[in-house]
Amino acid sequence: MTGISSKIHKWLALLMALQILFWFVSGLFFALVPIERVRSEHAIAEQRRAAVPFDTAADGLLRLGSAGVTGDKVEIRTLLDRPVAAISSRGGRPALYDLASGRRLSPLPMAMAVRIAEADHRGAARAARVERIAANSPEYRGALPAWRVDFEDGANRSLYVAADSGAVAARRSTLWRVYDFLWGLHIMDWRGHEDFNSPLLVVATALGLVVIVTGIIMFPNRLGYAAWRRRRRKANAGRSAGAGRPD
């Protein structure tokens, strides 16, 4: 039994060595790095969240209603210190309106998206590059279309601003990209970095379990238990032979 376990353990461990190394390295990284820093929560600028006065909101909604704007869901908030309303119907994409003028703001132009990103980003760094995003990717799976605003702040941070709502939908950095790469290795989804129910991961985990079980079976032998039993059996046999010898 021990010999068979030894062969299974040796060859499976050789086969699984690289993936097991990925699991341990990535797991250690996940344990050491605070998720708040990965999400760039420390890089969000403190902003004054002013409540929209009731009269302003009521007048603005009346103005939009008279213009024929309707929806099932209305969210009143401020955007760049101006009162706005995000109106959507039946879970559809929201439309953003300026309550003061009744003008539709979405889809947001590039210049406004840059202002939103710079207001959200802590520090004096200004946008270095801006790109319109029309398709999801492993780095961003949020509302589309969106604006990607890059900063040269030492962390290669990118903020994604949803063009429909004006919300900062995602914050990415070098640390986040390393985390995401290791996560893809950890769950064995090297493309999408999100499917942790893949057959490949199930098979690899099952093989890893076999490596552990066979190692446990071999453990007493590796500690010298079998050799100790042989020595004890030999000693007992010697004592039995001596006890049966005539004086």
N, C-alpha and C positions, 0 to 999 in steps of 0.2 A: 504493500500500500504506500509506504513511504517513498519507495523507488519510483513508482508511477507518479506520485504527487511531485517529486523532485523534477522529473522530466517535463510535466505539464507546466509547473511553476517557471522553470528555466526558459522554455520556449515562448510561453505567453508573456512573461516579463520582458523578454527581448523584443517581442512584437509590439508590446504596449509601452515600451520605455519612453518614447518621445511624447506620446499623449499624456502619460502619467506625469512627466516633467512639466508639460504645459498646465495641467491641472494644479500642480503644487505651486508653480511660479505665479500663475494668475490668481490663485486663491490667496497667496501671501500678499500680492499687490492689492487685491480688493480689501483685505483685512487692514492693511497699513494706511491706505489713502482714504481720507474722509470723503464721503459721497457729496457733501456740500461743496467741497472744492472742485470736484469733478464737474458738478453742475454750474460752477462759476457763481454760486450764490454770494460769495465774498466780493465779487466784482460788480454787484448791482448798486448803482448810485441811490442814495437816499433821496426820495422825491416827496414833495408836499402833495398829499392826496386831498385836494379840496373837494368838499361835497358840492354838488350842483344845487343851487337854491330851488325851492319848489316852484316859485313863480317862473323862473327861467326855464325849468323843465316843462312846466305846463304850457307856457307860451310857445315853446319850440315844438312840442308835440301837436298843438293845435295848428301851427304853421305847416307842419308836415302832413297832417290829416287833410287840411284844405288843399294841399297839392296832390292828394291822391295816394300818399304813401301809407301802406298798411302792412301789418305783419302779425304773426302769432306770438312773437317774443320781442320784447324791447328792453335793452340795457342802457341805462343812463350813466354816463361817467365823463371824466375829463380826459382830453388828449392834447398834450402840449399846452396845458392851461386853458383850453377852450372846451365848453360843454358840447358833448356829442351824444348821439343816440345810435346804437347798433341794433338794427331791426332785421329779423329773419323770419321766414315762414316755413313751417313744417320741417324743421331741422335743416333747412337749406343754408346756403352761404349767406352770412350777414352782409347788410349794406350799411355803410357808415355815413351819418348825416351831421352837418354842423347845425346845432339847435338855434344858434343866433341868426343865421342867414337862411336856413333851410336847404343849403346847398349840399349835394351829395359829394362825399369825399373819396369814397372807394370806387375802384381800386386806387390805392394811394400812389401818388407819383414818387419817383426815386428821391427827390429832394426831401419830401416829408418823411419817408422811411429812414433816411440818413439822420434827420433831426431826432426822430424817436429813438434810434439806436444810440446816438451820442448822449441823449438825455438819460438813457438807461445804464450806460457804461460808466463805471466809477473812474475818476481820474481825468486828466487833461487830454488824453489821446483823441485824435480825430479820425474819421473814417479814411482808410487808405484805398479801398477798392469796394465797388458795389456791383452786384450781379443779380439779375432777375432769375428766380428759380421757378420752373414750371413743372417739374417732375420730382417725385420723391427719390431719395437715395439712402444708403445706410447711415449717412450723417444727419439727414433731416427727413422726418416722416410726418410733418405737420400740415397745416392748412396751406393750400395752394390757390393762386400764385403767391409767392413770397419774395422778399428782397433779402439777399445775403449781404451783410455789411461787415467787411473785414477791418480789423484794427491791428496796427503794428505796436503792440503793447508789451512785447516780450513773451506773451503766452499764445500768440497767433490766434487771438480770439475772434470768433465770427458770431454775429447776432443775426437771427432770422426774424424778420418782421413780416407778419401776415398782411398781405395787401388788402384784404377785405375788412379786417377788424382793427388793424393798426397795433395789435398786440405783439410783444416780443415772444415768439413761439418757441424759440430754442436758443441756447447759448453753448457754443462749442469752443474748445481750446485744444492745445497740444495734449494736455493731460487727459481731456475727454477722449481724444482720438486714440491715445495709448490704451486707455481703459476699454474703449469699444473694441479695439483690435484684440486685446487679451480676452475679452468676453467672447468674441467670435471663436477664438481658439478653445476657450473653456467649454463652450457648449457645442463645439464642432460644427458650427454654421459659419463657414468662412466667407460667404457672400453677403447674406442678409443680416447676420449677427443678431438674430432674434428668435430663431426656431430651436427651442431646447426640447422638442419632442421628436426629433428626427430618428429614423431607424439606426443611423450610424452611431448616434450617441447612446442609444439603448444597447446596441451590440458591444460598443466599447466599454460601457459601464459594466455589462454582464461579464465580459472577459476580465476586467479589472477585479471584479468580485471573485472570480475563479482564482486569480493570482493571489488574492488575500487568503482565501480559504486553504489553498494548497500550501501557502506559507505557514499558516497556523498548524496544519497537519505535520509539517516538517519541523516545526519549532522545537518540540522536545528532543528530536534527534540531533538538531544543531546544538542543543545545550549539553549533549553527551549522555542523554537519558538511556539510549540503547546500549552504549558502551558500559554504562554503570550497571544495567541489568545483566549484561553478559558476565561482568566481573562478579556480581553478586551470585549469579547462578553457578558460576565456576567454584566460588568459595563454598557455597552450600553443598555442592557435589563433593568437594574435598572433605568437608566435615562429616558428611554422611558416610563416605568411604572409610574415614578414620574411626568412626563410631562402630562400624561393623567388623573391624579387624580384631582377632583374638589376642589376649594378653600373653 
